[in-house]
Amino acid sequence: MSVELKSKARKLNVVVAVDLRLRRRDP
């Protein structure tokens, strides 16, 4: 696995986590 792919996956993971947190806060 390339470093570029890993960094991209990590960024996506963070975005998804933040999105879920915001959705949970907003009914």
LINKARA-V82879 format. One record per backbone hydrogen bond with DSSP energy under -0.5 kcal/mol. CO is the residue of the C=O (numbers start at 1). NH is the residue of the N-H. Records with the same first field share a line. If there is no record, write none. Layout:
BEGIN
CO=NH + NH
END
This chain:
BEGIN
2=6
3=7
4=8
5=9
6=10
7=11
8=12
9=13
10=14
11=15
12=16
13=17
14=18
15=19
16=20
17=21
18=22
19=23
20=24
21=25
22=26
25=27
END
